[in-house]
Amino acid sequence: MDKILIIGASGGIGSALVDAYAASGAEVDRLSRSGDGFDVTDAGSVADHLTGRCPYDRVVVATGALEIAGAAPEKTIKGLDPAVMADQFALNAIGPALILSHAHHLLPRDRPAVMAVLSARVGSIGDNRIGGWISYRAAKAAVNQIVHTAAIELARTHGQATVVALHPGTVATAFTEKYVGRHPAVPPQDAATNLMEVMDGLKPEQTGQFFDYSGASVPW
């Protein structure tokens, strides 16, 4: 029986992943701020909730937000607010980094395992052709670098582990409800299925890379 940890389990994608893995017969552990007081922006909270946990076959970090404290993404850099940008980095980059700092004991050394951090295509520097959303884009670009760096380091001790950033596509959740009309969207259940299929197909030599919901590589 696979052992799964979903962090951000109360969100749209996170809860769909919990349901899908449970339906497959896996043993699923879940963590969230609303359900467990798990605060990804606080190092003490992350350590308290992750220290001592058994190794998992899958760890999915499904935390994050497009809007924090009601602050919508900036249309241009002229609308930059340093406090808003700091909030974006705290939740969408530093939070996953704190979780990844525990990857060495969350993942086994003696068998294949996958740790995936949900990112976003708008964090791709190479794919950015329209500008805007600078705080969110920059935080997601930062988390991509964090995942890539952590994967390199973890490979030295966990040769069978695969650590990746995943773009789930535009998913119809509360996270995207103000923006979903601009792009085709899929229900959270479909997004969860897509992400699970991508993770199932990953190999250790793909560690540190960035993939979308179809398994295609996303440019940095």
N, C-alpha and C positions, 0 to 999 in steps of 0.2 A: 504494500500500500504506500503510495507516494505521500509525503508529508509536505504541506504547502503553508507558506506564511504570506498573507495579504496585508500590507500596511496601507492604511487609507481605506479600510474595508467598509466604511459607511457611505462612501461616495458612489456615484453612479456606476463607474467602471469597476471600482473595487468591490462593490456588493455583487455585481454581476459575475465577477471572477470567483467570488466566494461560492455563489450558488452553482456555477458551472463545475467547479472543481469538486464540490460536495456531491453533485449529481453523478460525477464520474467514479465515485467511490474513494476519493482521496481523503486523507485526514487534514482538515483545514483549521489553521489557527488564524485569528484575525485581530488586528489592532487598529484603533481609530481614536481620534481626539474625543469625539462625542461619546463613544462607548467605553473607552478605557482611560481617558485623560492623557493620551499619548500625544505629546507636543513635539513635533519634529524640529521646531526651532529652538528647543531647550536641550542642551547636551545632557543634563542630569536626567531629564525625563526619558530621553532616548536610551541612555545607559540602563536606567532602572527597568525599562520594559524589554530590552533585548539581551541583557547579560544573563547567561545561564541557560539560554534556550538551546534545545537540541538542534543538530544540523537539519536542514530542509533540502528537499529535492528542487523546490521552486520558492524563490522569494520575489514578490512583486511589490515595488514601491509605487503605489497609485495615489500618492498625495499630490497636493498642488492646487493652485487657483489662478484663474485669469484675472479676476477682480478681487482685491483685498480691501476690506473696510470701505466698500462702495466706490473705489477709485477705478474708473474705466481705463482701458489702454489708451495711451496718448496717440493722437492722430499724427503729430509731428514732434520732433525733438524740442520745438519751441514750447511745448506744454509739459516739459519735464519737471517733476517734483522729486527732489532728492529723497524725501521720506517715503514716497510711494515706491521709488526704485529700490530703496533699502528693504522695504517689506517684501518686494518680489524676490530679491536675492535670498532673504532669510527663509522664505517658505519653499521656493522652487529650486534653489541651488544649495544653500547651506544645509537645509533639512535633509535632503537625500545624501549629502556628503557625510553628515553625522551618522546616518544609517549605514552607509557603506563602510564607515570606520569600524563597524562590527561584523563585516562580511566574513572575516577570517574564522569566526566561530559559528556563524549562521549557515555556512556552506560546508559540506563534508570534504575531506581530502582524498577519500578512497573510492569515490564514484562520481559519475557525471552529475552536475547540478547547474541550474540556471538562476541568475539573479538579474531581474530586469527593472529598470527605472523608467517610468513613463515620462517621455519628453514631448516635444512638439516640432513639427516641420518648420514652424516659424523661427525656431532656434538655429536653423541652418543658415550659415553665412553665405554659402554658395547658392542657396535657393532664394535668397532675399532680393526681390526685384522691385518692390513697391514701397519700402520704408514703413514708417509708423511702428507703433507698439514697442517702442525701444526698450522699456523696462522689462517687459515680459520676454521679448526676444533675447535680450542680453542675459537674463536669468536662465533661460533654456539653453542658450549657447554655453553658458558656464556649467550647467549640469552635464551637458554632453562631454565637456572636457574633464569634469570630475569623474564621470563613469569611465572614460577612456583611460585616465591615469590610474584609477583604482583597479581596473582590469589588468593593466600591466603589472602592477605590484602583486596582486593576488595570484597571478599565474605562476609566480615563483614558488609558491607553497601549495597551491590548489590547481594542479595541472589539468584536471578534468572539468574545472568550472568554466562557465561562460557567463560573463557579465556584460550586459548590453543596455543601450538606450532604445526605447521603442516609441514610435509615433503611432497612436491608436486610430488616427483619422479624426474626422469631426463626428463627435458622438452626441446624440440627443440627450443631454443631461442638464441639470441646473447650472452646471459649470459653463455651458455654452448657449443657454436659452436665448440670450439677447443677440447672439451672432449666428445662430444655426441657419438662418435663412439665406446667408451669403454663400454657403457651401453645401453640397450633398451631405446628409448626416445619416448615421446608422443607429439603431437602438443599442443600448449598453450590452444587451445579451449577444448581439452579433459581434460587437467589438471584442467582447470577452472571448468568444469562440475564435475569432481571427488571431488574437494575441496568443492564445493557448497553442494554436497550430504553428505559429511562428516559433514560439519557444520550444515546442516539441521537435522542430526541425533543426535547431541550432547545434553546432559542433564547437568544441573548445577552441579550434583555430579561428573562430569568428568572434572570440571574446574582444571586448573593447570597441565594437562597432555600433552603428546606428541604423536601425531598420524600421520600415513602416509596417502597417498591419497586414500587408500582403507578403512580407518577407523581403521586399526590395530594399537595397541599400539606399540610405539618404545621405546626400553630400554634407560634409561638415560646413 
